[in-house]
């Protein structure tokens, strides 16, 4: 895996939650070492649904600060905002021309989000083509994604292969890497559902910047079951297994090994809460420091965009030339 190009994007839709951290962000930090890592705050994707302009600006900057506070090193990876690199939108149009209506119509996330809003923009339907452009624009080798994003990564691979077949060798075909543990962190109150900010209530949602006392209370009230056996069995013991998965992701031990240490749900809840709080504590402290100087974060994103454009322009120029456009 050494010296491979890694790419991933994360949307600025408010502060990240524990599922975002354990399922994605901590893996970003892992993959920046020994790889050529490119991480993008996908603010263009954020406007597929209506967003308040000031909130979008604030959320983009805060997300960058959370990522840096979590361990992303701008000297060791490229971190930037998607809208600062125009080649994303430019290649996105070429990808739309290479993606079929049927492929986009089968995207499950469009169906889920489209059912929750009165105004459904055309961008919400076609954004997987832009997502493919995001990935392909950097000659990406591997994409660390959660299991719920597998369908989008497969579309990116299909579109890249189709483009290469039609227009000649243009894009690297990316591979996905799904974290073996905590790729899907579940809601503490509805452990059959993925932890999400779109949930009807937030008592099962743990935010990365949440007050430790609030985090402790939510874990103590986490739903388990009427049995008294602690074992890792996601199908039959969703709540207990979710706690074990979270504790596993924080400690690095397997859920099965952890289960053998517990005979009571209460102790498991307390230990999981303490482990999560301690993992988030330095992130929250570093975030507070970064928040005091937003100009520095903006400069980091600007410098990252310069580096990203250098790579992106080479790939985009190759794609537009192979597709038959006149040189500029």
C-alpha distance (Angstrom), angle and dihedral (degrees) to the residues before:
residue distance angle dihedral
X1 . . .
X2 3.80 . .
X3 3.80 118.4 .
X4 3.78 95.1 7.6
X5 3.79 123.4 139.6
X6 3.81 110.2 -109.0
X7 3.80 121.5 -167.4
X8 3.77 133.2 -179.8
X9 3.78 136.3 155.7
X10 3.78 132.1 -152.6
X11 3.78 127.0 -164.3
X12 3.84 121.8 -125.1
X13 3.80 97.9 -130.0
X14 3.80 99.2 142.1
X15 3.79 127.7 -61.2
X16 3.83 114.6 -25.0
X17 3.80 121.2 -107.5
X18 3.79 132.2 -140.5
X19 3.81 91.8 -89.2
X20 3.80 90.3 56.4
X21 3.78 90.3 50.6
X22 3.80 99.8 45.5
X23 3.79 95.2 35.9
X24 3.81 98.8 43.8
X25 3.80 122.2 -8.0
X26 3.79 98.6 58.8
X27 3.80 87.7 50.1
X28 3.81 89.8 52.8
X29 3.79 87.6 58.1
X30 3.81 91.1 48.3
X31 3.81 95.1 49.6
X32 3.82 95.7 48.7
X33 3.81 88.7 73.0
X34 3.78 113.2 80.7
X35 3.80 93.9 0.4
X36 3.79 139.4 81.3
X37 3.81 96.0 -109.3
X38 3.82 125.3 -166.0
X39 3.82 118.9 -176.0
X40 3.77 123.5 -175.1
X41 3.80 132.1 -166.0
X42 3.79 98.0 -142.8
X43 3.79 101.2 -144.6
X44 3.83 91.7 156.4
X45 3.80 88.6 62.5
X46 3.80 89.2 50.1
X47 3.82 92.0 68.3
X48 3.81 94.6 57.5
X49 3.80 80.9 96.8
X50 3.79 123.3 38.3
X51 3.81 112.7 -81.6
X52 3.77 133.2 -177.5
X53 3.84 105.6 -112.3
X54 3.79 95.8 -135.3
X55 3.79 91.6 46.4
X56 3.80 90.2 51.8
X57 3.81 91.6 52.9
X58 3.81 91.6 46.8
X59 3.80 94.3 45.6
X60 3.81 92.6 48.8
X61 3.79 92.8 53.1
X62 3.82 93.9 43.0
X63 3.80 91.6 49.7
X64 3.80 90.2 53.0
X65 3.80 88.8 51.5
X66 3.82 91.7 49.4
X67 3.81 90.7 50.3
X68 3.79 92.8 50.2
X69 3.80 91.1 44.1
X70 3.81 88.6 52.3
X71 3.79 91.0 58.4
X72 3.79 108.9 -84.4
X73 3.79 106.8 144.5
X74 3.83 114.1 -152.5
X75 3.82 86.8 -153.8
X76 3.81 90.3 56.7
X77 3.81 101.3 39.4
X78 3.79 141.0 19.6
X79 3.82 113.3 -103.5
X80 3.80 120.4 179.8
X81 3.80 147.0 138.9
X82 3.80 115.7 -94.7
X83 3.81 94.9 -132.8
X84 3.83 89.9 58.3
X85 3.81 90.3 66.5
X86 3.83 108.1 61.1
X87 3.81 92.6 -168.4
X88 3.82 88.3 77.7
X89 3.79 92.2 66.2
X90 3.81 92.4 38.1
X91 3.79 94.7 52.9
X92 3.79 88.8 40.2
X93 3.81 88.9 66.6
X94 3.80 91.5 51.4
X95 3.80 88.6 50.2
X96 3.80 91.0 51.3
X97 3.79 87.6 55.2
X98 3.81 89.3 52.5
X99 3.82 97.6 44.5
X100 3.80 121.5 80.6
X101 3.79 125.5 -129.2
X102 3.78 89.0 -122.2
X103 3.79 92.7 56.3
X104 3.79 92.0 51.9
X105 3.80 91.6 44.3
X106 3.80 90.4 58.2
X107 3.80 94.2 56.6
X108 3.80 105.7 117.9
X109 3.80 95.5 -155.2
X110 3.82 91.0 60.6
X111 3.78 90.0 54.4
X112 3.80 92.3 47.7
X113 3.81 96.0 47.3
X114 3.80 94.7 37.8
X115 3.80 90.7 58.6
X116 3.81 91.4 55.8
X117 3.80 100.0 55.0
X118 3.79 134.9 59.4
X119 3.81 94.9 -146.2
X120 3.79 112.0 52.0
X121 3.80 111.1 -169.5
X122 3.78 122.5 -147.8
X123 3.82 86.6 -123.9
X124 3.81 89.8 64.1
X125 3.80 87.8 57.8
X126 3.80 97.6 44.6
X127 3.81 101.1 35.6
X128 3.85 93.6 102.0
X129 3.81 86.1 70.1
X130 3.80 89.0 55.4
X131 3.79 88.8 46.6
X132 3.79 88.8 54.6
X133 3.80 88.9 51.6
X134 3.81 90.4 50.5
X135 3.79 90.7 57.2
X136 3.80 99.8 38.5
X137 3.80 94.3 45.9
X138 3.81 92.2 77.3
X139 3.83 102.0 45.0
X140 3.79 84.7 -109.8
X141 3.80 119.1 -161.3
X142 3.79 100.7 -176.8
X143 3.81 135.1 19.1
X144 3.83 117.6 -163.2
X145 3.80 103.3 -146.4
X146 3.77 139.5 157.6
X147 3.78 119.7 -108.5
X148 3.81 90.5 -102.2
X149 3.82 89.9 63.8
X150 3.80 95.5 51.7
X151 3.82 92.0 98.4
X152 3.80 92.0 55.9
X153 3.79 92.9 48.0
X154 3.80 90.5 50.3
X155 3.81 89.3 52.4
X156 3.81 89.5 52.3
X157 3.79 89.9 52.6
X158 3.82 92.5 47.9
X159 3.81 93.0 48.7
X160 3.81 92.2 47.4
X161 3.79 91.7 50.7
X162 3.81 91.3 47.6
X163 3.80 92.0 49.4
X164 3.80 91.4 48.3
X165 3.80 90.6 49.3
X166 3.80 93.3 50.4
X167 3.79 101.7 38.1
X168 3.79 107.2 20.5
X169 3.76 133.7 -98.0
X170 3.81 104.7 -26.0
X171 3.79 113.9 132.8
X172 3.78 135.4 47.2
X173 3.82 109.3 -124.1
X174 3.81 106.1 -123.0
X175 3.79 126.1 -139.2
X176 3.79 124.3 -145.5
X177 3.79 125.3 -129.0
X178 3.79 115.7 -161.1
X179 3.82 114.9 -164.9
X180 3.82 108.9 -117.1
X181 3.81 93.9 -137.6
X182 3.81 130.2 43.7
X183 3.79 95.2 0.4
X184 3.81 83.5 139.5
X185 3.79 115.1 33.9
X186 3.78 108.6 -168.3
X187 3.80 132.3 -141.7
X188 3.82 112.1 -87.9
X189 3.81 91.6 -135.4
X190 3.81 98.7 35.6
X191 3.82 103.4 31.9
X192 3.79 91.1 177.4
X193 3.84 88.3 67.2
X194 3.78 128.2 67.1
X195 3.81 115.6 -107.4
X196 3.80 104.7 -97.6
X197 3.79 141.4 160.8
X198 3.81 88.3 -131.4
X199 3.81 91.8 68.5
X200 3.79 116.1 121.6
X201 3.82 91.6 -120.1
X202 3.80 130.9 27.5
X203 3.82 99.1 -145.4
X204 3.80 89.4 98.7
X205 3.81 94.2 44.4
X206 3.82 122.0 89.8
X207 3.79 116.6 -162.9
X208 3.80 122.7 -151.4
X209 3.82 91.9 -127.3
X210 3.80 95.6 40.9
X211 3.80 121.8 130.5
X212 3.83 110.7 -93.9
X213 3.81 92.6 -126.5
X214 3.79 89.9 55.7
X215 3.81 91.4 48.4
X216 3.81 90.7 50.6
X217 3.79 91.8 50.7
X218 3.81 93.2 50.2
X219 3.80 93.4 51.3
X220 3.80 92.4 47.4
X221 3.81 88.3 54.4
X222 3.82 94.5 44.8
X223 3.80 114.5 135.4
X224 3.81 115.5 -110.6
X225 3.83 122.9 154.9
X226 3.82 142.6 -92.2
X227 3.81 94.4 -92.4
X228 3.79 124.7 87.7
X229 3.81 101.2 -142.6
X230 3.80 119.2 107.4
X231 3.79 108.6 -146.7
X232 3.78 136.7 138.5
X233 3.81 105.1 -108.3
X234 3.83 111.7 136.6
X235 3.80 93.4 -176.2
X236 3.80 98.2 53.2
X237 3.82 102.7 19.1
X238 3.79 104.3 36.7
X239 3.81 97.8 159.7
X240 3.79 97.0 47.7
X241 3.80 91.4 42.5
X242 3.81 90.4 51.9
X243 3.82 90.6 54.6
X244 3.80 90.5 48.3
X245 3.82 91.3 48.4
X246 3.80 91.7 51.3
X247 3.79 92.6 47.2
X248 3.80 89.4 46.7
X249 3.80 92.6 52.2
X250 3.80 90.9 51.2
X251 3.81 98.5 43.3
X252 3.81 101.0 33.0
X253 3.81 92.6 -127.2
X254 3.79 121.6 122.8
X255 3.82 119.3 -98.7
X256 3.80 90.7 -123.7
X257 3.80 93.4 53.8
X258 3.79 91.0 46.8
X259 3.81 92.0 50.5
X260 3.80 90.7 59.8
X261 3.81 90.2 63.2
X262 3.79 96.2 59.6
X263 3.77 134.7 71.8
X264 3.82 96.1 165.5
X265 3.79 132.2 55.4
X266 3.80 91.9 -145.1
X267 3.79 94.5 61.7
X268 3.82 90.5 46.6
X269 3.81 90.6 52.9
X270 3.81 92.9 49.0
X271 3.81 94.1 47.1
X272 3.80 92.7 46.8
X273 3.79 91.4 50.0
X274 3.81 92.0 48.9
X275 3.80 92.5 47.8
X276 3.81 92.3 49.7
X277 3.81 92.8 46.5
X278 3.80 91.8 50.7
X279 3.80 92.0 47.8
X280 3.80 91.8 50.5
X281 3.82 96.7 41.5
X282 3.86 98.0 82.6
X283 3.81 89.8 41.8
X284 3.80 91.0 54.4
X285 3.80 91.4 46.7
X286 3.80 93.1 49.6
X287 3.81 90.7 45.7
X288 3.81 89.6 55.5
X289 3.80 89.5 54.1
X290 3.80 93.1 48.9
X291 3.80 91.9 47.1
X292 3.79 90.1 61.7
X293 3.83 90.5 64.9
X294 3.82 110.0 36.1
X295 3.78 90.4 164.3
X296 3.79 90.5 67.5
X297 3.81 91.2 53.4
X298 3.79 89.8 50.0
X299 3.80 89.2 52.2
X300 3.81 90.6 51.3
X301 3.81 90.8 53.3
X302 3.80 91.6 46.7
X303 3.80 92.3 51.4
X304 3.79 90.4 47.0
X305 3.81 90.8 52.1
X306 3.80 90.8 54.9
X307 3.81 90.2 54.9
X308 3.80 92.4 44.1
X309 3.82 93.4 50.5
X310 3.80 90.9 55.1
X311 3.81 90.7 59.0
X312 3.79 95.9 36.3
X313 3.80 95.7 51.8
X314 3.81 92.1 55.5
X315 3.80 92.5 52.0
X316 3.80 94.9 41.9
X317 3.81 92.1 48.7
X318 3.79 89.3 51.7
X319 3.82 91.6 50.5
X320 3.81 96.3 46.5
X321 3.80 91.9 46.4
X322 3.81 92.9 49.2
X323 3.80 90.2 47.8
X324 3.79 90.5 57.1
X325 3.79 107.0 -103.2
X326 3.80 119.6 148.1
X327 3.80 114.7 -104.2
X328 3.80 116.9 -100.8
